[in-house]
Amino acid sequence: MSDSSLLSLAIRNEEFGDVAVLTLNDPNKGANVLSQSVLVDFEKHLDDLEDRDGIVGLVIRSTKPGNFIAGADLKEFVADIDLPAEEVVKVAQRGQQLFGRLAKVPFVTIAAIDGVCLGGGAELAIWCDRRIMMDNAQTSFAFPEVKLGLFPGWGGTARTPRIVGLANAVELVTSGEGIDAKAAQAMGLAQDVVQVSPHRPDAEKDETSHEEPLLEAALRMVCHEAEHKDYLKDRDCWAAPISSEEGGISDTELGFLGATASAYIQQQTKGNYPAPLAALEVMLGAAGVDVEQACQMEAEGFTEVFGSPVNRALLNVFFLRDANKKQAGTDAEPAKINSAAVVGAGIMGQGIAAASVKRGLPTALGDISAEAVGRGVQGVLTEVSYNKQIKGPDVAKALEYTPLINGTLSDGEIANADIVIEAIYENQEAKQELYARLEPHLSESTLLCTNTSTIPVTSLAESLERPENFCGLHFFNPVRRMPLVEVIRGEKTSDQTIATAVAYSKKLGKSPVVVSDGPGFLVNRVLLPYMNEALLLLEEGASIKAVDRAAKSFGMPMGPIELYDTVGLDVAIHAGGVMHAAFPDRIEPSSILPAMVEAGRKGKKNGQGFFDYPKSKKGRPVPSDEANAIIAKHVTASKEFKSKELTERLMLPMLLEATRVLEDGVAHSVADVDLALIFGIGFPPFRGGLFFWADHVGAAKILEQLGEYQELGKRYEPTDFLKKTAEGDGKFYPH
Ligand code: NAD
């Protein structure tokens, strides 16, 4: 038999009979993935085992550390994306029939899960008669399909509710979130859980070793099932309807579950992500039929989501992220980073230090006074010891991380680190003074990085002895939630510095995008025209509510006016000034911002901005008469806006600026721009990215839309990049 490189089959002659052990480990990949060729081999193995006499059980397991099966091969999925619905049904049915054999073969089937078990892998496991899971940090069972705008199509929605109950299955499938071994056992998904052996935790397992506790537990289970045949009763039960006249979940319960789940999903997705609701509908609809019919309903429902615009957009985001993980920024070899230091223990410094500590890096944190350092260290420890489950600090975590953070006032201790990140306040002289003091203490190879949001990296490097070791490392606020880091190349930054900064950012679990130096770098440069336009719309007579609503209906996490309050109006004036100085012909700062700040309204940080943020409303924005009165003084027209016009007025300047960023070479690809905006400002993933959205609209149509706004001046003037795209195939993404 021609084994795919992923699968290998061994037959073990145990006292109680022959046990087939199918082992997954693709030596050429970091993860086990179910490609078509793997599925073909899997089918051959099942044929072979069914033809043999004496097999009492099949154990499916992986010897790839931390990975059972990462899912189906998404590249193959994309190749099928334009298939007609009747072909998509067949693709789903083929998977269902293949995996469905695991619940029909004449011996017990067991998935022995160690590591991630996702998507198609979770479906393979759910079709087995039994699941045993390793109780360790890596092991997680999930149906993440909804995160790609899909739902499980190889029997996941049909089989899971029959094993764990409809409510649990609905939560698993519609949330896309993973559960660990203990949670899986508690809901009846795993029938046994194996504790981590203290020795050889990450070692590749020997296929025949009797020391492998998960395999041993699986073999014990085969022995038990071969004797007692409990799995045969479960096969009957799990093939039957969930609700029927004879029992199971009642119509009332079904109605209640449907109403609460659908309300929750609507609130979470705001109508922008259709897959969870579609999955819910399929699962509720199939409660009264047997598993075969449930599979048929699943396959038909799957055609509604597969290839939909949201599915395509989310797949794009997946591939952007995947490509980003593989990019190193340059061909240079990164230096090893075994320790970090952060200077400036404010909002950003604390976030960066906490991210380093969480990844196990010894981290020094400095500031100008013992008090500021103490506050910073406290902030870092509060963040790293936070435990989601108990919604508070976890003493064990605090004890684990405390030795890694070193609050210090000593330049020598800061300079000992492999990478030093400056996050002091936004002042060029202060930053340069600090570098002049620190640099003599730094080794020849130490990286010095700045978290500046507006000051050109090249000018900050002017007086450095080793400007080649210097670059921008621009984290976004709050660091713990925002995955983007802009790695900014100054004129003299070396390739190795870029490679090391990229590697460090990845070590922190971030998605770094390498950009060239320039005003606002990438993200703030593209964001500012959109934000500024919001103020100009207010001047023309649009209401705050209408402007913010237009942006939110487009999918932005908050409207631009509320975003001003979040960023801080004083900070926004500064950033706007930088952009105006650089691009005076198209960035015209509104007079509203200075008037607000003059009236003491700085945004969320002092509870008053475009909105008020009263404590009684737990910091939520409420309209402010005072702010509205200030705005009224700056309104110069009383135009009535349709929501389509508001959306175009906001999004088109953003898109044009993004094309200029590419023309200027600040960003290197449409993919980088899209990833940076999704991960840096929360551009809606269901749009696939700014350029992906523009591709959906079409470059020619965008030119047409811009035509309507030409009297507004330079900021709506089509760029050469846009015009060329419109003259070509109309798409920004290369095909
Ligand atoms: P912050 O005011 O919260 O903290 C700055 C800290 O630096 C303070 O604790 C201050 O005491 C300390 N400091 C000032 N001079 C110092 C010196 N010479 N040596 C040591 N410590 C010194 O500021 P922040 O919001 O954390 O911003 C820090 C940097 O990050 C700025 O360059 C800012 O532009 C940039 N940034 C901020 C954000 C944001 O949203 N806050 C986002 C991205 C980047």
Boltz pocket constraint, residues with backbone or C-beta under 6 A from the ligand:
constraints:
  - pocket:
      binder: B
      contacts: [[A, 343], [A, 344], [A, 345], [A, 346], [A, 347], [A, 348], [A, 349], [A, 366], [A, 367], [A, 368], [A, 372], [A, 422], [A, 423], [A, 424], [A, 425], [A, 426], [A, 427], [A, 430], [A, 434], [A, 451], [A, 452], [A, 453], [A, 454], [A, 474], [A, 475], [A, 476], [A, 477], [A, 567]]
      max_distance: 6.0
